[in-house]
Amino acid sequence: MLALLFSSGITSYILYIIFGAGTLIFFWIPFNYLFFNTTQKETSGTDSAFFWNSTAILGVFAPLLGVAVIKWGGYSWLFGLTSLAYLLLGAYVYSRLPNESFTFHFRDCVKDFKGLKTISLLEGSLQFFPGIILGIYALLFFETASAYGYFLSYLGIIGLVIALIVTHHSDRKQKRLGYLFPLFFLMAISIVVISLVHNVTYWIIAVGIFSILNNVSAPLRNAVSMDVKKVDFGFWKAREFFINVGRVITLGISAILFYYELYWAVFVMYGLIALIYPFLVRYKFKEIN
């Protein structure tokens, strides 16, 4: 955020990318470990739902607050206040860290992660679809910061209660695949439909339907991998690596297709990923077992 505040032009974006990549590695790997180290297999779905959707309420108000800050003081105030919030939150998180130290070699982590590599590649691809692909595509429909903020708030509130209900039920049954197949079939259809709808009202409805399905499936996608492997620091280290490989591949392809305005091809690609995902999970789990 400070890079965006004090810099301008290409330099600010390069710095943002570097520090953002550092966040993915240095924050999320240990945070995932610390969070799920306190959970159990019997509640991994529900815990994942809280993990993924705990910011849903914040996601309703934060974009609207951002719009207000932009109108009041401009983007400099937005980036400045956001960086201050991150610093305060960082200090709080640091004060709560346990005194632990251990070593996991990357090669051993990858070896122990056998059976989940391709699954994690697809998982990483799907993770960034709503936040980046839909976020960029939405700019074709919304021209002002206010309209875009309202849209982000709309996405933030959808799916929280449904996600908790479905994942709690899947924890009780311990049968994730039974939920994955219908969810991802509907997700694949909804992704393609989003690219076909050009009326703003209907497009917002289509995105809302996808967001519900995505919010419900995200905790299950997280839980299925935890069900079949020992969830230690090495697990999160390998998982984050392959998730990011999936993001790089699909976002790279999407960038090229977006440049040539082949938007339909991007949505077809992600629709196929959603369609393939549950079949791959079932096949890989049979190999692991």
N, C-alpha and C positions, 0 to 999 in steps of 0.2 A: 504493500500500500504506500509506503514511503517512497518507493521507486516511482510510482505514478504521481506522487505529490510533488517531488522535487525535480523530476526530470521531464523531458518532453520529446516527442518524436520517437524514432526507432530505438533510441537508447533506453527509454523507460520500459518499452515492451521486452527488450532483451533482458534487462534486469528483473523484470516481473517473472519472466519465464524461468530464469535461473533460480530465483528464490522460491518460486512456486514448485519447481521440481524438487528442491530441497525439502519443502514441506511434505510432499508425498512420501519421501523416504524417512526423514528424521522425525516426523510427527506421527504419521498414520501407522507405521509398522509397530512401534512401541505402544501406541495408544490402543490399537486393536488387541495386542497381547494383554495389556493391563486390564482392558474391559472384559474380554472373554475368558481371562484367567480365573475370573470369579463366577463364571457361569457353569452350567452342567449340560450334558447332552440332552437330558429330558426337557430342558427349557431353552435350548439354543435358538429355536425359532422365535419364541416370544421375546427373548433377550435381543435377538437380531432386529425384531420389529421396533423395539424401543430404541435400539441403536440407530436405525435408519430413519425413524420417524419422530425422534424426540425433538427435532427442530421444526416440526411441521407448524406449530403455533407461532414460533419465531418467524418462520417463513411467510406467515400471513402479514405480520406487521413490519418486518424489516424492509421489504421493498417500498412500502408506503412511506416509511420513515425516511428512506433514501431519497424518494421523490421530493419530500418536504425539504430535506437538507439541500438538495440540488437547486430547488427554487429559491431557497432562502439565501444560501451563500455560494452556490456553485459546486463544481466537482472537486475543487481543492479542499473545501470543508468536508465533503463526503469522504475523500481518501484520508484526510487528516484525522477525523473522528474515528474512522474504521481502524486505522493503524493504532490509535490510542486504545481502542477496545481490545485489539489483539494483544497488545502489551500487557494490559491489566489481566486478561484471561490467561496469558502465558505465565505471568507471575503466580496466579492462583494454582494453575496446573502443576507448576514446578514445586510449589509448597506441599503438594499432596503426593508427590512421587515416592514410591517405596525405595528403600536402599537395596537394590538388587544389581548384580553384575554377573554376566555369563557370556560365553562365546559360542557362536554357531557358525561353522564354515559354510560358505555359500554352496559349494559343490555337494556337500552332504545334505544340505537342505533341499536342493533340487532332486537329488536321488531319492530322498524319503517322500518327495511330493509326487512320485510316480502315479499316474492315473488321473491326476487333477490338472495337468498342465494345459491341455486343450480346453478343458472346461473353464479354467481361469482366463484363458485368452478370450473366449466368447463372453464371459462375465464382465471383463474389463471393457469390451466393446459396448455392451448394453448399458453399463454404468454411466457412461458419458453421453449417451444418446439424448436423454431428456434435458440435461444441463447445458450441453454445448450445441448439438445438432438442432434441437427444437428451439433453443435460445436464439441461435443465429437465424434460423428459418422464420422465426416469429417477427423479425425485423422487417419482413416483407409485408406484414399486416399492421404493425404499429409504428407510428412515426414520431411519437413524443415519449419523453421519459415517464410521464404520468400514465399513459396507456400501457406502456411496457411494465411499469411497476404494478399496476392493477392485475395484469396478466400473471406476473410472477406470484403475487399474493394468492391469486385464484389457484395456481398450481400447488402452493404451499399447504392449503387446507384440505385438499382432496385425498382421500384414501386412508387416513390415519386410523380411524375406528375399525374399518373393514380389515386393514392389515393386521391389527392386533387380534381380532376375532379369528381370522383364518389361521394365523401362525400359532395361536394358542391351541386351536383344534388340532393342527398338524403335530404339535408337541405331544398331545395326548395320544394320538394314533401312531406317531413315529413313522408315518408313511408319506414322505414328501412328494414322491413321484406322482401319486394320485392327484395332487394339486398342480404340479408343474405342467402336465400335459394340457389340460383345458386352459390354464392361465396363459401359457405361451402360445397356444393356438390363437386365442383371442387377441393377445398382444401383437402377433404377426399381422393379423387382419387389421387391427386398429392403426398400426404403423403405416401400412399401405394406404388406408383410408385417409389419413392425415395429408398425404401428398396429393390426393385426388380432389379434396374439398378446397374451394377457393373463396367461398362466402365466409366472411369473418365470423359471423355468429355460429355457423355450423362447424367451422374450423376449431373454434374455442371448445365447442361441445365434444368434438372428436379428440382433441388433446386432453380434455378432462377424463374421458373414458380410458384413454391410454394411461394417464397418470394414476388412476385408480388401480388398474391392472399392474402397473409398474411398482407402485408402492406396496401392493400385496405380494408380488413375486420377489422383490428385492431381499427381504429377510429370509425367504425360503432358499434363494440362490446362495445366500451366505451360509445358511444352516446345513445344506446338503453336503458341502465339503467338510464341515466340522463333524459330521456324523460318522465319517469313515477314516479319519486320520487323527493322530495325536495332535492336539492343538497347543503347540508350544511356540516359542519365539521363532524357531526355524520354519514352522508352518507359515507364519505371517510373512516372514522374509521372502520365502519362495513364492507365496501367493501374490504378494504385491508386485514382484518382478514380472510374473507372467500376465497379471492383470494389466500392467502398464505396457507390456509388449502388444497386447490386444488393442489397447487404446491407440497406440502409435500407428499400428497398421490400418485400422478402420478410420481413424481421424485423418490420416494421410490420404487415403483413398477419397474420403469425403471432401477434403480440401480441394483436390483436383476436380472432382465432379461439380462441386459448388462453383468453382472458378468458371467452368464451362456452362453453368446454369442447368446442369443435368440433375435437378433436384429429385426427380422421380427415381433415378438410379440409386441415390443414397438411401431412400426409404425402402426400396426393394431389397437392398443389401442388408439393412438392419432387420427387415421383416424375415428374411431367410435365416438370419442368425437366431432370431427368436424362435423360429419354427424348428430349427435343427437342435437347439439347446437341450430340450428334455430327452430326445432320443440319444444324444451323446452321453448325457448323464446316466441314463439306464445302461448303455453299453459299457461305459467305463466302470460303473459300480459293479457290474458282473465280473469284469476283469479283476478288480481289486479284491472282491470277495472270493 
